[in-house]
Amino acid sequence: MESETRNLKSIESKFRFQIYQELQNSLLQGWQSFDESENFKILNDFYDFLLKAGFDESKYRKIFPNPAYDNAAKIIGKAFLETARNLEIQFDEIFPGNFSTSQEVENVDYEIRLFKLKAFSRNQPLCLFLLKFPHFHEKFGFPSPPELEIIELY
């Protein structure tokens, strides 16, 4: 009986790692596709327009995501969400996560927005992901792909 339990946990662990790898690869794919797309140019222009309109200096800056970045994140995340759907994974938040509960940390050359997403498989809690979105404040862009990290297993 103990051997069966260990085997089941090993299979579960491999399944979770496979899910993690596929989701991380889809984030990389979405980031690469976006970076080379016409959408990047359009949202870059939109970002510049918002800066000129004073969005970053407004009192709403810390309450609402910058619409250019919010739309970019959703475009980058399309492959991620498609992969999740194919793996029968659902989340407790709309991608990329709840902006009002997210955190931002500074890196040497850019900032990183941190979102938490609770993943479910077949209506059962699977894990809690930390989604890291590196981005710039002084200009529009994502210097590196979003990263996914498992911070808690259920």
HUBELRA-V964695 format. One line per field, one symbol per residue. ss: DSSP state (2 for helix, 1 for strand, 0 for the rest). phi: phi as a letter, one per 20 degrees, with the letter a starting at -180 (. if undefined). Layout:
BEGIN
ss: ???
phi: ???
END
This chain:
BEGIN
ss: 0222222222222222222222222222222222200222222222222222202220000000002222222222022222222200111000000022201111000011111111111001111111111110000000000011111110
phi: .ffffffffffgffffffggffffffffffffffgdefggffffffggfffffngfeffegeedffgffffffffgegfffffgffeldccecffeqfffdfcccedgdbdcedddcedcclmdgdadeddddfbddfbeqdfbffddcedbdd
END
